[in-house]
């Protein structure tokens, strides 16, 4: 038999077996929006706040020990994984998170009632509002919980990013001897080492970690104790400090009270800034995925510089085709995160007066971005990056055929002569070395020194193979000029 519950609007029948109550039931009817239930870490964060509040309320003499012990025990059970199926409201909801706050209040109250020997729905024993929500408002509980949940997931993301940086650096070392054609504007440029490219990716990821950590700092400031509009109405000063102390212990995060409670209740700019750090990370990852897709394109009619580990057949119609599916999914996750950031920006701007009522959609998008970034990075690292190999010989031959190496000759034979040589390479299909040999512009020793593939990828004049006392002079009749005279390094 269902139980009958009452709220200020009226009464409703609630299924006897559920731990949520009438206000959760109304939220289910009002907000059938996405079909997604609240993020588990957001629920856990709310429960942590409830536990900390109960502990503080009993210490200041507002909540009796019997009820407090029951609420705390119910919270501990949920934190251990119990009743996870009872948090059922939609992630996008009106009311600034009130529906989710009440969902948690009702579940904890009804479980506490059971622990005290009562029947679910008898809120004279433990009330969702009067006891579980004592000294609180959705408007300080929900923002605090968002920050706790983001911090939890951000630490997991940072761990995965650290693994990604390590793997990129490992590949940078592995490919340090692979000389390939560099490209600007998607056109052939001067040579570069494949290891240098992967080293650049690693450093970009490292900067992203710094940005994420920096943006996280503001999340440790919470407005718990602000209650409805930041004035702290119905919350004792002693309660606020005690609740924060307990929340630090329960959550494991060094949270502290925000300097100005009204500011902490009105404004959500710190969430926008945190989302912005994820946005930049997504840009970094997508750019890297684009590069890897290009470098692995082909294998016969593309760049074919690297090989990706084959993950699945690439076509339902073309036999033997294998696609870069892992970089592709990394791209798509990045696009989703960029869209989430735009949604968050709009929601942050839409806050009015004493409260931003759009926090549910901010929380949904932030937590989703953190989840999918971590998942995609893990998949990319383990199922793609770790297995990438280089087509060394193909890269070497491409450098030999490249026109870009002529850039190293400009200081020796002059820009105009180098330009003529470049056009002739393109017209004849001959290599730079072949034409230099035919024209006699430089001696074989000079050619080998100036076009040393490794030296072409490092700062300075690629002349390490020249004799120590060798000096290049103007060569009459040869059309070339070298302004570099004197002792060669």
C-alpha positions as CSV (number, residue, x, y, z in Angstrom):
1,X,0.0,0.0,0.0
2,X,1.3,3.5,-0.8
3,X,1.8,6.0,2.0
4,X,0.2,9.4,2.0
5,X,2.5,12.4,2.5
6,X,1.7,16.1,2.8
7,X,3.5,19.3,1.7
8,X,2.4,22.9,1.5
9,X,0.7,22.3,-1.8
10,X,-1.4,19.3,-0.8
11,X,-1.0,15.5,-0.3
12,X,0.0,12.7,-2.6
13,X,0.4,8.9,-2.5
14,X,4.0,7.8,-2.4
15,X,5.0,4.2,-3.1
16,X,5.7,2.5,0.3
17,X,9.0,1.0,-0.8
18,X,10.8,4.2,-1.8
19,X,12.8,6.4,0.5
20,X,12.1,9.6,-1.2
21,X,9.0,11.6,-0.5
22,X,6.3,13.9,-1.9
23,X,8.6,16.7,-3.0
24,X,10.8,14.3,-5.0
25,X,7.6,12.9,-6.5
26,X,6.6,16.3,-7.6
27,X,10.0,16.9,-9.1
28,X,9.7,13.7,-11.1
29,X,6.4,14.9,-12.6
30,X,7.6,18.5,-13.2
31,X,11.0,17.8,-14.8
32,X,10.9,14.8,-17.2
33,X,13.7,16.6,-19.1
34,X,16.8,14.6,-19.9
35,X,16.3,11.2,-18.4
36,X,19.6,11.5,-16.6
37,X,19.8,11.1,-12.8
38,X,22.0,13.2,-10.6
39,X,25.7,12.6,-10.8
40,X,26.8,10.2,-8.0
41,X,29.5,12.5,-6.9
42,X,27.1,15.4,-6.6
43,X,24.8,13.2,-4.5
44,X,27.7,12.1,-2.3
45,X,28.7,15.8,-1.9
46,X,25.2,16.7,-0.8
47,X,25.2,13.9,1.7
48,X,28.5,15.0,3.1
49,X,27.1,18.5,3.7
50,X,24.1,16.9,5.4
51,X,26.3,14.9,7.7
52,X,28.5,17.9,8.5
53,X,25.4,20.0,9.2
54,X,23.9,17.4,11.6
55,X,27.1,17.1,13.5
56,X,27.4,20.9,13.8
57,X,23.7,21.3,14.7
58,X,23.9,18.9,17.6
59,X,27.0,20.6,18.9
60,X,25.3,24.0,19.0
61,X,22.3,22.5,20.7
62,X,19.8,22.8,17.9
63,X,19.4,19.1,17.0
64,X,18.9,16.4,19.6
65,X,21.5,13.7,19.7
66,X,19.1,10.9,18.9
67,X,18.0,12.4,15.6
68,X,21.5,13.5,14.8
69,X,22.9,10.0,15.3
70,X,20.2,8.6,13.0
71,X,20.8,11.2,10.3
72,X,24.6,10.7,10.5
73,X,24.2,6.9,10.3
74,X,21.9,7.2,7.3
75,X,24.4,9.6,5.6
76,X,27.2,7.1,6.2
77,X,25.2,4.3,4.7
78,X,24.6,6.4,1.5
79,X,28.3,7.4,1.4
80,X,29.1,3.6,1.5
81,X,26.9,3.0,-1.5
82,X,23.4,2.3,-0.1
83,X,20.2,3.6,-1.6
84,X,21.9,4.9,-4.7
85,X,18.7,4.2,-6.7
86,X,16.7,6.6,-4.6
87,X,18.2,9.7,-6.0
88,X,16.0,10.1,-9.0
89,X,15.3,13.7,-9.9
90,X,16.3,15.0,-13.3
91,X,19.7,16.7,-13.6
92,X,18.1,19.8,-15.2
93,X,15.4,21.2,-13.0
94,X,13.8,24.5,-12.0
95,X,14.3,25.7,-8.5
96,X,18.1,26.2,-8.3
97,X,18.6,22.6,-7.1
98,X,15.8,22.5,-4.5
99,X,14.4,19.3,-6.0
100,X,17.7,17.5,-5.6
101,X,18.3,19.0,-2.2
102,X,14.9,17.7,-1.1
103,X,15.4,14.3,-2.7
104,X,18.5,13.9,-0.4
105,X,16.7,15.4,2.6
106,X,13.8,12.9,2.2
107,X,16.0,9.8,1.6
108,X,18.1,10.6,4.7
109,X,15.0,11.4,6.8
110,X,13.2,8.2,5.9
111,X,16.2,6.0,6.4
112,X,16.8,7.8,9.8
113,X,13.1,7.2,10.7
114,X,13.6,3.5,10.0
115,X,16.8,3.4,12.1
116,X,14.8,4.9,15.0
117,X,12.1,2.2,14.6
118,X,9.5,4.3,12.7
119,X,7.8,4.0,9.4
120,X,8.8,5.9,6.3
121,X,6.8,9.1,5.8
122,X,6.3,9.8,9.6
123,X,8.2,13.0,9.6
124,X,7.3,13.7,13.2
125,X,10.2,11.3,13.9
126,X,12.7,13.0,11.5
127,X,11.7,15.8,9.2
128,X,13.4,16.4,5.9
129,X,13.1,20.1,6.3
130,X,13.2,20.7,10.1
131,X,15.9,18.2,10.9
132,X,18.0,17.1,7.9
133,X,17.9,20.6,6.4
134,X,18.4,22.4,9.7
135,X,20.4,25.6,9.4
136,X,20.6,25.2,5.7
137,X,19.1,26.4,2.4
138,X,19.4,24.9,-1.0
139,X,21.1,28.1,-1.9
140,X,24.2,27.3,0.3
141,X,24.0,23.5,0.2
142,X,23.8,23.1,-3.5
143,X,26.7,25.5,-4.5
144,X,28.8,23.8,-1.8
145,X,28.1,20.4,-3.2
146,X,28.8,21.4,-6.8
147,X,32.3,22.5,-5.7
148,X,33.0,19.3,-3.8
149,X,31.9,17.2,-6.7
150,X,34.0,19.2,-9.1
151,X,37.1,18.9,-6.9
152,X,36.6,15.1,-6.6
153,X,36.4,14.7,-10.3
154,X,39.1,17.2,-11.1
155,X,41.6,15.3,-9.0
156,X,40.8,12.2,-11.0
157,X,41.2,14.2,-14.3
158,X,44.6,15.6,-13.2
159,X,45.8,12.0,-12.4
160,X,44.9,10.9,-15.9
161,X,46.5,14.0,-17.4
162,X,49.7,13.2,-15.5
163,X,49.7,9.8,-17.1
164,X,49.1,11.3,-20.5
165,X,52.0,13.7,-20.1
166,X,54.3,10.8,-19.1
167,X,53.2,8.8,-22.1
168,X,53.8,11.7,-24.5
169,X,57.2,12.3,-23.1
170,X,58.0,8.6,-23.5
171,X,57.0,8.8,-27.1
172,X,59.0,12.0,-27.5
173,X,62.1,10.1,-26.5
174,X,61.2,7.1,-28.6
175,X,60.8,9.2,-31.7
176,X,63.7,11.7,-31.1
177,X,65.7,10.2,-34.0
178,X,62.9,10.3,-36.5
179,X,63.4,13.2,-38.9
180,X,60.4,14.1,-40.9
181,X,59.0,17.0,-43.0
182,X,57.6,19.8,-40.9
183,X,54.5,21.6,-42.3
184,X,53.0,25.0,-42.1
185,X,49.8,25.9,-43.8
186,X,49.6,22.1,-44.5
187,X,52.5,22.7,-47.0
188,X,56.0,21.3,-46.8
189,X,58.3,23.3,-44.5
190,X,61.7,22.6,-42.9
191,X,62.5,19.3,-41.2
192,X,61.5,18.5,-37.7
193,X,61.9,15.5,-35.4
194,X,58.8,13.5,-34.6
195,X,60.0,13.5,-31.0
196,X,59.9,17.3,-31.0
197,X,56.3,17.2,-32.0
198,X,55.3,14.8,-29.2
199,X,57.4,16.8,-26.8
200,X,55.4,19.9,-27.7
201,X,52.1,18.0,-27.0
202,X,53.5,17.0,-23.6
203,X,54.3,20.6,-22.7
204,X,50.9,21.8,-23.8
205,X,49.3,19.2,-21.5
206,X,51.5,20.2,-18.7
207,X,50.3,23.8,-19.0
208,X,46.7,22.6,-19.1
209,X,47.3,20.9,-15.7
210,X,48.6,24.1,-14.3
211,X,45.5,25.9,-15.5
212,X,43.1,23.4,-14.1
213,X,44.9,23.4,-10.7
214,X,44.8,27.2,-10.6
215,X,41.1,27.3,-11.4
216,X,40.4,24.6,-8.7
217,X,41.8,26.9,-6.0
218,X,38.6,29.0,-6.0
219,X,36.4,25.9,-5.6
220,X,37.7,25.4,-2.0
221,X,35.8,28.5,-1.0
222,X,32.2,27.5,-0.2
223,X,29.2,29.5,1.0
224,X,28.0,26.9,3.5
225,X,26.1,28.9,6.2
226,X,24.9,31.6,3.8
227,X,21.4,30.0,3.8
228,X,18.9,31.8,1.5
229,X,20.5,34.9,0.2
230,X,23.9,35.1,1.9
231,X,22.9,36.7,5.1
232,X,23.2,33.5,7.1
233,X,19.6,33.8,8.4
234,X,18.7,30.8,10.7
235,X,22.4,29.7,10.9
236,X,24.3,30.4,14.1
237,X,27.9,31.6,13.7
238,X,29.2,28.8,15.7
239,X,27.3,26.3,13.5
240,X,28.9,27.7,10.3
241,X,32.5,27.2,11.6
242,X,31.7,23.8,13.0
243,X,30.0,22.6,9.8
244,X,33.0,23.7,7.8
245,X,35.4,21.9,10.1
246,X,33.3,18.7,9.8
247,X,33.0,19.1,6.1
248,X,36.8,19.3,5.7
249,X,37.2,16.1,7.7
250,X,34.4,14.3,5.9
251,X,35.3,15.3,2.3
252,X,39.1,15.3,2.7
253,X,39.3,18.7,1.0
254,X,40.6,21.9,2.7
255,X,37.4,23.8,2.1
256,X,36.9,27.1,3.9
257,X,34.2,29.7,4.1
258,X,34.0,32.2,1.3
259,X,35.1,35.7,2.3
260,X,31.7,37.3,1.5
261,X,28.7,35.1,1.8
262,X,26.4,37.2,-0.3
263,X,29.0,37.2,-3.1
264,X,29.4,33.5,-2.7
265,X,25.7,33.0,-3.1
266,X,25.0,35.5,-5.9
267,X,27.9,34.8,-8.2
268,X,29.1,31.7,-10.0
269,X,32.0,33.2,-11.9
270,X,34.5,30.7,-10.3
271,X,32.5,27.9,-12.0
272,X,32.8,29.7,-15.3
273,X,36.6,30.1,-14.8
274,X,36.9,26.4,-13.9
275,X,34.9,25.4,-17.0
276,X,37.2,27.7,-19.0
277,X,40.3,25.7,-17.9
278,X,38.5,22.6,-19.2
279,X,37.7,24.4,-22.4
280,X,41.4,25.1,-23.1
281,X,42.3,21.5,-22.2
282,X,39.7,20.4,-24.8
283,X,41.3,22.6,-27.4
284,X,44.7,21.2,-26.7
285,X,43.5,17.6,-27.0
286,X,41.5,18.2,-30.1
287,X,44.5,19.9,-31.8
288,X,46.7,16.9,-30.9
289,X,44.0,14.5,-32.2
290,X,43.8,16.4,-35.5
291,X,47.6,16.2,-35.9
292,X,47.7,12.5,-35.2
293,X,44.9,11.8,-37.7
294,X,46.8,13.8,-40.3
295,X,50.2,12.1,-39.6
296,X,48.6,8.7,-39.8
297,X,46.5,9.4,-42.9
298,X,46.8,7.0,-45.8
299,X,48.4,4.6,-45.6
300,X,49.1,4.8,-49.3
301,X,47.7,8.2,-50.3
302,X,48.2,10.2,-47.1
303,X,51.1,11.4,-45.0
304,X,51.8,7.9,-43.6
305,X,54.3,9.1,-41.1
306,X,53.0,7.2,-38.1
307,X,50.9,4.0,-37.6
308,X,48.1,3.8,-35.1
309,X,47.2,0.5,-33.4
310,X,44.2,-1.0,-35.3
311,X,41.2,-1.0,-33.0
312,X,38.3,-2.1,-35.2
313,X,37.3,-2.6,-38.9
314,X,36.8,0.8,-40.4
315,X,34.1,0.2,-42.9
316,X,31.0,-1.8,-43.5
317,X,31.7,-1.8,-47.2
318,X,35.4,-1.3,-47.8
319,X,37.5,-4.4,-46.8
320,X,40.7,-3.8,-45.0
321,X,40.0,-0.2,-44.1
322,X,41.0,0.8,-40.5
323,X,40.1,4.3,-39.2
324,X,41.6,6.4,-36.5
325,X,38.6,5.9,-34.3
326,X,40.3,6.8,-31.0
327,X,41.6,10.3,-32.1
328,X,38.1,10.8,-33.6
329,X,36.4,10.2,-30.3
330,X,38.8,12.5,-28.6
331,X,37.8,15.2,-31.0
332,X,34.1,14.6,-30.4
333,X,34.6,14.8,-26.6
334,X,36.4,18.1,-27.0
335,X,33.5,19.4,-29.1
336,X,31.1,18.4,-26.3
337,X,33.2,20.1,-23.7
338,X,33.3,23.3,-25.7
339,X,29.5,23.2,-26.0
340,X,29.2,22.5,-22.3
341,X,31.4,25.5,-21.6
342,X,29.1,27.7,-23.7
343,X,26.1,26.5,-21.8
344,X,27.8,27.2,-18.5
345,X,28.7,30.7,-19.7
346,X,25.1,31.5,-20.5
347,X,23.9,30.1,-17.2
348,X,26.5,32.0,-15.2
349,X,25.4,35.2,-16.9
350,X,21.7,34.5,-16.3
351,X,22.1,34.8,-12.5
352,X,19.8,37.5,-11.1
353,X,20.1,39.5,-7.9
354,X,20.8,37.3,-4.9
355,X,20.9,33.8,-6.5
356,X,21.8,32.1,-9.7
357,X,18.9,29.7,-10.3
358,X,20.6,28.1,-13.3
359,X,23.1,26.1,-11.1
360,X,21.6,22.7,-12.0
361,X,22.5,23.0,-15.7
362,X,26.0,24.4,-14.6
363,X,26.5,21.4,-12.4
364,X,25.3,18.9,-15.1
365,X,27.6,20.3,-17.8
366,X,30.7,20.7,-15.5
367,X,30.5,17.2,-14.1
368,X,29.9,15.8,-17.6
369,X,32.9,17.6,-19.0
370,X,35.1,16.3,-16.2
371,X,33.9,12.7,-16.7
372,X,34.1,12.5,-20.4
373,X,37.5,14.3,-20.6
374,X,39.0,11.8,-18.1
375,X,37.4,8.8,-19.9
376,X,38.5,10.0,-23.4
377,X,42.1,10.8,-22.2
378,X,42.4,7.3,-20.7
379,X,41.1,5.7,-23.9
380,X,43.4,7.8,-26.1
381,X,46.4,7.1,-23.9
382,X,45.9,3.3,-23.5
383,X,44.3,2.4,-26.9
384,X,46.1,4.7,-29.2
385,X,49.1,6.7,-28.0
386,X,50.9,3.9,-26.3
387,X,50.9,1.8,-29.5
388,X,51.9,4.5,-32.0
389,X,54.9,3.6,-34.2
390,X,56.8,5.6,-36.7
391,X,57.4,4.9,-40.4
392,X,61.1,5.9,-40.1
393,X,62.2,5.1,-43.6
394,X,59.2,6.8,-45.2
395,X,59.9,9.9,-43.1
396,X,63.6,9.9,-44.1
397,X,62.9,9.6,-47.8
398,X,60.3,12.4,-47.6
399,X,62.9,14.7,-46.0
400,X,65.3,13.9,-48.8
401,X,62.7,14.8,-51.4
402,X,61.6,17.9,-49.6
403,X,62.1,21.4,-50.9
404,X,62.1,22.8,-47.3
405,X,65.7,21.8,-46.7
406,X,66.7,24.6,-49.1
407,X,66.0,27.0,-46.2
408,X,69.3,26.0,-44.6
409,X,71.1,27.1,-47.8
410,X,69.8,30.7,-47.9
411,X,72.5,32.1,-45.6
412,X,75.1,30.5,-47.8
413,X,73.9,30.9,-51.4
414,X,71.5,33.7,-50.9
415,X,67.7,33.8,-50.8
416,X,67.3,34.4,-54.6
417,X,69.5,31.6,-55.6
418,X,67.8,29.3,-53.1
419,X,64.4,30.3,-54.5
420,X,65.5,29.4,-58.0
421,X,66.8,26.1,-56.7
422,X,63.5,25.3,-55.0
423,X,61.5,25.9,-58.2
424,X,63.9,23.7,-60.1
425,X,63.5,20.9,-57.6
426,X,59.8,21.1,-58.0
427,X,60.0,21.2,-61.8
428,X,62.5,18.4,-62.3
429,X,61.6,16.1,-59.4
430,X,65.2,15.9,-58.5
431,X,66.4,16.2,-54.9
432,X,68.2,19.3,-53.5
433,X,71.4,17.3,-53.1
434,X,71.3,16.1,-56.7
435,X,70.9,19.6,-58.1
436,X,73.6,21.0,-55.9
437,X,75.9,18.4,-57.1
438,X,75.1,19.1,-60.8
439,X,75.5,22.9,-60.4
440,X,78.6,22.7,-58.3
441,X,77.3,25.5,-56.0
442,X,78.8,23.7,-53.0
443,X,81.3,21.0,-52.4
444,X,80.1,17.6,-51.3
445,X,81.5,18.2,-47.8
446,X,79.6,21.5,-47.6
447,X,76.4,19.9,-48.8
448,X,76.5,17.1,-46.3
449,X,77.2,19.5,-43.5
450,X,74.6,22.0,-44.4
451,X,71.9,19.4,-45.0
452,X,72.7,17.2,-42.1
453,X,69.1,16.0,-41.2
454,X,69.6,16.2,-37.4
455,X,71.3,19.6,-37.5
456,X,68.4,20.9,-39.6
457,X,66.1,20.4,-36.6
458,X,68.1,22.4,-34.0
459,X,69.0,26.1,-33.6
460,X,72.1,27.4,-35.2
461,X,73.8,26.9,-38.5
462,X,73.9,23.2,-39.5
463,X,77.7,23.1,-40.0
464,X,78.9,20.7,-37.4
465,X,80.4,18.4,-40.0
466,X,82.4,21.1,-41.7
467,X,86.2,21.2,-41.0
468,X,87.0,23.4,-38.0
469,X,88.9,25.9,-40.0
470,X,86.7,25.8,-43.1
471,X,85.6,29.2,-44.4
472,X,82.9,29.8,-47.0
473,X,83.7,32.6,-49.4
474,X,81.9,34.2,-52.3
475,X,82.2,32.0,-55.3
476,X,82.5,34.0,-58.5
477,X,80.5,32.8,-61.3
478,X,78.5,30.4,-59.2
479,X,75.8,32.9,-58.4
480,X,76.0,32.3,-54.7
481,X,77.2,34.4,-51.8
482,X,77.9,33.6,-48.2
483,X,78.0,36.4,-45.7
484,X,79.3,34.1,-43.0
485,X,83.1,34.3,-42.9
486,X,85.6,33.4,-40.3
487,X,86.2,30.4,-38.1
488,X,83.3,27.9,-38.2
489,X,82.0,26.6,-34.9
